Each structure stands twice: as C-alpha cells, then as structure tokens.
Amino acid sequence: MNILSFLTSGYMFSILARILVLFTCIPVHECAHGWMAHRLGDDTAKNQGRLNLNPFTHLDLIGTLSLVLFGIGWAKPVPVNPFNFRGNRKRGMALTAAAGPAANVVLAFVILIIYKIFYIICGVFHLWTADLAVILTQILGIMVTTNISLAVFNLLPVNPLDGSRIIGVFLPDKIYYKLIEYERYIYFAVILLLFTGVLDRPISFVAGYVFKGLNFLTSFIDVLAGVLLR
C-alpha cells in the first residue's frame, strides 16, 4: 500500500479530517468570539492573546484528543467579561456567542466557492484522473460540511454552547437563570444524546438547509461551470 492509499483509507482519512477541523474551523470559531467581544468593549480575550488564528492558542489537550479519536471535542473557551461591554450585557453576550457560529458559516461559504472553482478547473484541464485532485475535492467538501455542522451544533441552547448565551436575550430572567441552575444536567444529557447518535438527524436536518442556502448563494459559479464544461 502506497502512502496516498494509506492516507485515504477510511479510518485514517477521518482522522486527517478531524485534524483539519482542529487547525481551521475551531480557531476561526474561537477567534470570532474574541473579536466580537473586543468590538463591544471587552479586551479580555485580546489581552490573553486569543485574537489570532493560531490553533495552538485555542486547543484544549483533552478536547483535542477526544475530537481526533472520537469525533467529539472542544476548545479552550474564549474569556469574556460582560461587565466591560458597552451597553446591554445580555445583548453583548449574545452577539459574542453568535459570532462563532456565524464565522463558521462564512468560512463554509468561502470554501464552497473554492470547491466549485476547483471543480471547474479539474473539469477544464481533465484532472479527475489524478488521485490528488479527488482527495482535494473531498477535503474541501469535508471542510464545508464540518463548518456548517459545527455552527449548527453550537447553536444548541445548552451551556457551554453558544446557543445558551443567544437564547438568554429572548428569555425572561427567571427562566434563563433557572436553566443556568440545571445547565450541568442538561449538558450531560446533550453529550449522552450525541454519543448515542440521537442528535445526528436533527443537526443534519438543519445543517442541510444551511448548505442549501450557501449552495444557492454560490449558484452563479454553477452557471459558469455549465458554460465552461460544455
């Protein structure tokens, strides 16, 4: 077995895909949290060196190993002090939380454009016979779907996920703080549902609609491909 065949074997390819997530999707997600907090007046993340795309700045050792081995992991939370926000603190926390998933969707949009352009190039120059071209398209496709899935997953209204901060803007304080009181039990329940695969279908359902939206926004490239690949 040559090195290319080894790297593209089922389990090894999934490991490489997860490592790719660590070095792309997660740094963008975490940096976006810090950037938004900085824009709103909180420099805690900036002062702790978290406003960058260096993956080693954001990775948690146990979370990294868990993601690589089992496909479920986490990064070091970006420190945020809502007392430094200008204006409404709950709104500031919601915007800071939403910045992470939003950044992943934007990244998915950019990579989808690259994917489609690369697809045209491979078609025009007849590169599909090259294993490397096939591998690169698979990698780009994984990056698109992973960013979307990461964004959707983080919108679940469970601490420490971003959705718990976003939903706080819309809930009365009494209900919001009640959820915080039981957040540990809710979080463990969500982790259990993840490992058992119960959440796979609803997350995939929502992620599918997000992908359809991004695919529509990049449909002008499909039109171009139809012209060039006649």
C-alpha positions in Angstrom: 0.0 0.0 0.0 1.5 3.4 -1.0 1.3 6.4 1.3 -1.6 8.0 -0.7 -3.7 4.9 -0.4 -2.9 4.7 3.3 -3.9 8.3 4.0 -7.1 7.9 2.1 -8.2 4.7 3.8 -11.5 5.0 5.8 -10.4 5.5 9.4 -7.1 7.3 8.5 -9.0 9.8 6.3 -11.5 10.5 9.1 -8.6 11.2 11.5 -7.0 13.6 9.0 -10.3 15.3 8.5 -10.7 15.8 12.3 -7.2 17.2 12.5 -8.1 19.6 9.7 -11.1 20.7 11.8 -8.7 21.5 14.7 -6.5 23.6 12.5 -9.2 25.5 10.6 -12.8 25.5 11.9 -12.1 25.8 15.6 -9.5 28.7 15.5 -11.9 30.7 13.3 -14.8 30.0 15.6 -12.9 30.9 18.8 -11.2 34.0 17.3 -14.5 35.3 16.2 -15.8 35.2 19.8 -12.8 37.3 21.0 -13.1 39.7 18.0 -16.7 40.4 18.7 -16.1 40.9 22.4 -13.3 43.3 21.5 -15.6 45.3 19.2 -18.1 45.6 22.0 -15.5 46.9 24.5 -14.2 43.8 26.2 -10.4 43.3 25.7 -10.1 40.2 27.9 -9.5 37.8 25.0 -7.2 40.3 23.3 -5.1 40.7 26.5 -4.8 37.0 26.8 -3.6 36.5 23.2 -6.7 34.9 21.9 -7.3 37.2 18.9 -5.5 35.1 16.4 -5.9 32.1 14.2 -3.1 30.1 15.7 -4.8 26.8 16.6 -2.4 26.1 19.4 -3.7 29.2 21.2 -7.2 27.8 21.3 -6.8 24.0 21.6 -7.6 22.1 24.8 -5.5 19.0 25.3 -8.3 16.7 26.4 -10.8 18.2 23.9 -8.3 17.8 21.1 -7.6 14.1 21.8 -11.4 13.5 22.2 -12.1 15.1 18.8 -9.3 13.2 17.0 -10.2 9.8 18.5 -14.0 10.0 18.8 -15.1 12.9 16.6 -16.5 15.0 19.6 -14.3 17.6 21.2 -13.9 21.1 22.4 -11.5 24.1 22.5 -10.5 26.3 25.4 -13.3 28.8 26.0 -12.5 32.4 25.0 -12.5 34.5 28.1 -15.2 37.2 28.1 -16.1 39.7 30.8 -19.6 41.1 30.1 -19.0 43.9 32.6 -16.7 45.5 30.1 -19.4 45.6 27.3 -20.7 48.9 26.2 -24.5 48.9 26.6 -26.7 45.9 27.4 -24.6 43.0 28.8 -27.0 40.2 27.7 -27.1 41.6 24.2 -23.3 41.8 24.2 -23.0 38.2 25.4 -25.5 37.1 22.7 -23.6 38.9 19.9 -20.3 37.5 21.1 -21.7 34.0 21.2 -23.3 34.3 17.8 -20.0 35.4 16.2 -18.5 31.9 16.5 -21.2 30.0 14.5 -21.5 33.0 12.1 -17.8 32.8 11.4 -18.1 29.1 10.6 -20.9 29.7 8.2 -18.9 32.5 6.4 -15.9 30.2 6.2 -18.1 27.4 4.8 -19.3 29.9 2.2 -15.8 30.9 1.1 -14.6 27.2 1.0 -17.7 26.3 -1.1 -16.7 28.9 -3.6 -13.2 27.5 -3.7 -14.6 24.0 -4.0 -16.7 24.9 -7.0 -13.9 26.8 -8.8 -11.6 23.9 -8.2 -14.2 21.6 -9.7 -14.3 23.8 -12.8 -10.5 23.7 -13.1 -10.4 19.9 -12.8 -13.1 19.6 -15.5 -11.5 22.1 -17.9 -8.0 20.5 -17.6 -9.2 16.9 -17.2 -7.6 16.4 -13.8 -10.2 13.9 -12.4 -7.9 11.0 -13.3 -5.4 12.4 -10.7 -5.9 10.9 -7.2 -4.7 14.2 -5.6 -7.5 16.2 -7.3 -10.1 13.8 -6.0 -8.6 14.0 -2.5 -8.5 17.8 -2.5 -12.2 18.0 -3.5 -13.1 15.5 -0.7 -11.2 17.6 1.8 -12.8 20.9 0.7 -16.2 19.2 0.9 -15.5 18.0 4.4 -14.4 21.5 5.4 -17.7 22.9 4.1 -19.9 20.4 5.9 -17.9 20.4 9.1 -18.1 24.2 9.4 -21.8 24.1 8.9 -22.3 21.2 11.4 -20.1 23.0 14.0 -22.2 26.2 13.6 -25.5 24.3 14.0 -24.3 22.2 16.9 -23.0 25.3 18.8 -26.4 27.0 18.5 -28.0 24.3 20.8 -29.3 26.3 23.8 -27.1 24.4 26.3 -24.2 25.7 28.3 -21.3 26.0 27.4 -22.5 26.1 23.8 -23.2 29.4 22.2 -26.9 28.9 21.9 -27.3 29.2 25.7 -26.0 32.8 25.5 -28.0 33.7 22.5 -31.3 32.4 23.9 -30.8 34.5 27.0 -31.7 37.6 25.2 -35.2 36.3 24.4 -36.0 34.6 27.8 -37.2 36.3 30.9 -34.5 36.4 33.6 -36.4 34.0 35.8 -36.5 31.2 33.2 -33.0 32.0 32.0 -31.4 31.7 35.5 -33.5 28.5 36.1 -31.8 27.0 33.0 -28.4 28.0 34.3 -29.3 26.3 37.6 -29.8 23.0 35.8 -27.3 23.5 33.0 -24.9 20.8 34.2 -27.5 18.1 33.9 -28.8 19.4 30.6 -25.2 19.5 29.3 -24.6 15.8 30.3 -27.9 14.9 28.7 -26.8 16.5 25.4 -23.4 14.8 25.5 -25.2 11.4 26.0 -27.5 12.2 23.1 -24.5 13.0 20.9 -22.7 9.8 21.7 -25.8 7.7 21.1 -26.4 9.4 17.8 -29.9 10.8 18.7 -29.0 14.3 17.8 -27.4 13.4 14.5 -30.6 13.6 12.5 -31.9 17.0 13.8 -28.4 18.5 13.4 -28.1 17.1 9.9 -31.6 18.3 9.0 -30.8 21.9 10.0 -27.3 21.7 8.5 -28.8 20.5 5.2 -30.9 23.7 4.9 -27.9 25.9 5.7 -26.0 24.1 3.0 -28.8 24.6 0.5 -28.8 28.3 1.3 -25.0 28.6 0.7 -25.3 26.5 -2.4 -27.9 28.9 -3.7 -25.7 31.9 -2.9 -22.9 30.3 -4.9 -25.1 29.1 -7.8 -23.5 31.7 -10.1 -20.4 29.5 -10.2 -22.6 26.5 -11.2 -23.8 28.6 -14.2 -20.2 29.4 -15.1 -19.3 25.7 -14.8 -22.1 24.9 -17.2 -20.7 27.3 -19.8 -17.1 26.2 -19.5 -17.7 22.4 -19.3 -20.0 22.0 -22.3 
